[in-house]
Amino acid sequence: MIQTLLQTLFGTITRPDLEPTQEVAVPVVEKEISPSVPLPTTGKYDADVEALRNKHGNFVTGLCIEETLQDLLVLCPRNRPRTDAYQGLVSYLQSEFGVTLNIKSRKRK
């Protein structure tokens, strides 16, 4: 920073200890991922989406999936066995895939 300031003001470097240094370029080595190794997933709902895809096939925009709460608890387990525990998954499916997930419960009619 001082070197740049001196060069801007005076057009030259006046102190020998402020000689310009050259940066050494470090080569970047890219890792190759073999096709047999699955990529790490970081999404919160990746396991749930994969379980629903295995049961219902590939998602198509506009698809409407109707599941009972009991079946959904087996596919995508939650600590709280209520329909409101799946609201995050319902919104995620709607926003990312355009898929509507309807959950039927015996308590709601």
C-alpha positions as a LaTeX table, in Angstrom:
\begin{tabular}{lrrr}
\hline
Residue & $x$ (\AA) & $y$ (\AA) & $z$ (\AA) \\
\hline
Met1 & 0.00 & 0.00 & 0.00 \\
Ile2 & 2.82 & 2.41 & 0.89 \\
Gln3 & 4.61 & 1.37 & $-2.27$ \\
Thr4 & 1.59 & 2.28 & $-4.39$ \\
Leu5 & 1.21 & 5.60 & $-2.60$ \\
Leu6 & 4.88 & 6.53 & $-3.16$ \\
Gln7 & 4.70 & 5.52 & $-6.80$ \\
Thr8 & 1.54 & 7.59 & $-7.26$ \\
Leu9 & 2.98 & 10.67 & $-5.56$ \\
Phe10 & 6.56 & 10.64 & $-6.78$ \\
Gly11 & 6.58 & 8.27 & $-9.72$ \\
Thr12 & 9.39 & 6.22 & $-8.21$ \\
Ile13 & 10.27 & 4.32 & $-5.08$ \\
Thr14 & 12.65 & 6.33 & $-2.89$ \\
Arg15 & 13.39 & 3.72 & $-0.23$ \\
Pro16 & 15.37 & 0.59 & $-1.12$ \\
Asp17 & 13.52 & $-1.51$ & 1.46 \\
Leu18 & 10.28 & $-0.90$ & $-0.45$ \\
Glu19 & 11.44 & $-2.65$ & $-3.60$ \\
Pro20 & 8.56 & $-4.16$ & $-5.53$ \\
Thr21 & 8.18 & $-7.88$ & $-4.98$ \\
Gln22 & 6.90 & $-10.29$ & $-7.51$ \\
Glu23 & 4.18 & $-12.69$ & $-6.47$ \\
Val24 & 4.68 & $-16.33$ & $-7.26$ \\
Ala25 & 1.72 & $-17.93$ & $-8.98$ \\
Val26 & 0.64 & $-21.16$ & $-7.33$ \\
Pro27 & $-0.77$ & $-23.70$ & $-9.77$ \\
Val28 & $-4.31$ & $-24.79$ & $-9.05$ \\
Val29 & $-4.85$ & $-28.52$ & $-9.06$ \\
Glu30 & $-8.43$ & $-29.58$ & $-9.66$ \\
Lys31 & $-9.66$ & $-32.78$ & $-8.09$ \\
Glu32 & $-11.40$ & $-35.20$ & $-10.34$ \\
Ile33 & $-14.40$ & $-36.91$ & $-8.84$ \\
Ser34 & $-14.96$ & $-40.40$ & $-10.10$ \\
Pro35 & $-18.51$ & $-41.15$ & $-11.24$ \\
Ser36 & $-18.83$ & $-44.01$ & $-8.76$ \\
Val37 & $-18.42$ & $-41.66$ & $-5.77$ \\
Pro38 & $-21.65$ & $-39.75$ & $-5.03$ \\
Leu39 & $-21.35$ & $-36.00$ & $-4.61$ \\
Pro40 & $-21.85$ & $-34.75$ & $-1.05$ \\
Thr41 & $-25.30$ & $-33.30$ & $-0.49$ \\
Thr42 & $-25.77$ & $-30.29$ & 1.71 \\
Gly43 & $-29.46$ & $-29.66$ & 1.26 \\
Lys44 & $-31.77$ & $-30.03$ & 4.20 \\
Tyr45 & $-34.44$ & $-31.90$ & 2.25 \\
Asp46 & $-32.27$ & $-33.97$ & $-0.11$ \\
Ala47 & $-33.05$ & $-37.29$ & 1.59 \\
Asp48 & $-36.78$ & $-36.51$ & 1.63 \\
Val49 & $-36.80$ & $-35.51$ & $-2.04$ \\
Glu50 & $-34.88$ & $-38.66$ & $-2.98$ \\
Ala51 & $-37.35$ & $-40.86$ & $-1.06$ \\
Leu52 & $-40.31$ & $-39.19$ & $-2.79$ \\
Arg53 & $-38.63$ & $-39.56$ & $-6.20$ \\
Asn54 & $-38.06$ & $-43.24$ & $-5.60$ \\
Lys55 & $-41.75$ & $-43.74$ & $-4.87$ \\
His56 & $-43.32$ & $-41.37$ & $-7.44$ \\
Gly57 & $-40.68$ & $-41.18$ & $-10.20$ \\
Asn58 & $-39.15$ & $-38.01$ & $-11.58$ \\
Phe59 & $-40.76$ & $-34.73$ & $-10.67$ \\
Val60 & $-42.54$ & $-32.80$ & $-13.39$ \\
Thr61 & $-43.62$ & $-29.22$ & $-12.88$ \\
Gly62 & $-47.27$ & $-29.18$ & $-11.87$ \\
Leu63 & $-47.17$ & $-32.66$ & $-10.34$ \\
Cys64 & $-49.46$ & $-33.09$ & $-7.33$ \\
Ile65 & $-48.50$ & $-35.75$ & $-4.80$ \\
Glu66 & $-51.04$ & $-36.88$ & $-2.21$ \\
Glu67 & $-49.68$ & $-38.83$ & 0.73 \\
Thr68 & $-51.17$ & $-39.86$ & 4.03 \\
Leu69 & $-49.36$ & $-38.72$ & 7.14 \\
Gln70 & $-48.61$ & $-42.32$ & 8.10 \\
Asp71 & $-46.97$ & $-43.09$ & 4.74 \\
Leu72 & $-45.01$ & $-39.84$ & 4.80 \\
Leu73 & $-43.70$ & $-40.60$ & 8.29 \\
Val74 & $-42.27$ & $-43.85$ & 6.92 \\
Leu75 & $-40.72$ & $-42.17$ & 3.85 \\
Cys76 & $-39.50$ & $-38.99$ & 5.55 \\
Pro77 & $-39.31$ & $-39.50$ & 9.32 \\
Arg78 & $-39.81$ & $-36.52$ & 11.65 \\
Asn79 & $-39.66$ & $-36.14$ & 15.43 \\
Arg80 & $-43.09$ & $-34.53$ & 15.52 \\
Pro81 & $-45.73$ & $-36.73$ & 13.82 \\
Arg82 & $-47.97$ & $-33.89$ & 12.60 \\
Thr83 & $-48.61$ & $-32.33$ & 9.23 \\
Asp84 & $-47.08$ & $-29.00$ & 10.26 \\
Ala85 & $-43.68$ & $-30.75$ & 10.63 \\
Tyr86 & $-43.66$ & $-31.09$ & 6.83 \\
Gln87 & $-44.44$ & $-27.47$ & 5.92 \\
Gly88 & $-40.79$ & $-26.75$ & 5.10 \\
Leu89 & $-40.67$ & $-29.72$ & 2.74 \\
Val90 & $-43.97$ & $-28.68$ & 1.13 \\
Ser91 & $-42.65$ & $-25.14$ & 0.47 \\
Tyr92 & $-39.28$ & $-26.46$ & $-0.76$ \\
Leu93 & $-40.94$ & $-28.81$ & $-3.26$ \\
Gln94 & $-43.21$ & $-26.03$ & $-4.51$ \\
Ser95 & $-40.45$ & $-23.45$ & $-4.94$ \\
Glu96 & $-37.68$ & $-25.68$ & $-6.33$ \\
Phe97 & $-39.59$ & $-28.23$ & $-8.42$ \\
Gly98 & $-43.10$ & $-26.82$ & $-8.86$ \\
Val99 & $-44.51$ & $-29.93$ & $-7.16$ \\
Thr100 & $-47.47$ & $-29.73$ & $-4.78$ \\
Leu101 & $-47.41$ & $-32.08$ & $-1.81$ \\
Asn102 & $-50.78$ & $-32.65$ & $-0.12$ \\
Ile103 & $-50.71$ & $-34.44$ & 3.20 \\
Lys104 & $-53.87$ & $-36.21$ & 4.32 \\
Ser105 & $-54.43$ & $-36.71$ & 8.01 \\
Arg106 & $-57.18$ & $-38.56$ & 9.82 \\
Lys107 & $-57.64$ & $-35.62$ & 12.17 \\
Arg108 & $-58.18$ & $-33.07$ & 9.41 \\
Lys109 & $-61.09$ & $-33.45$ & 7.06 \\
\hline
\end{tabular}
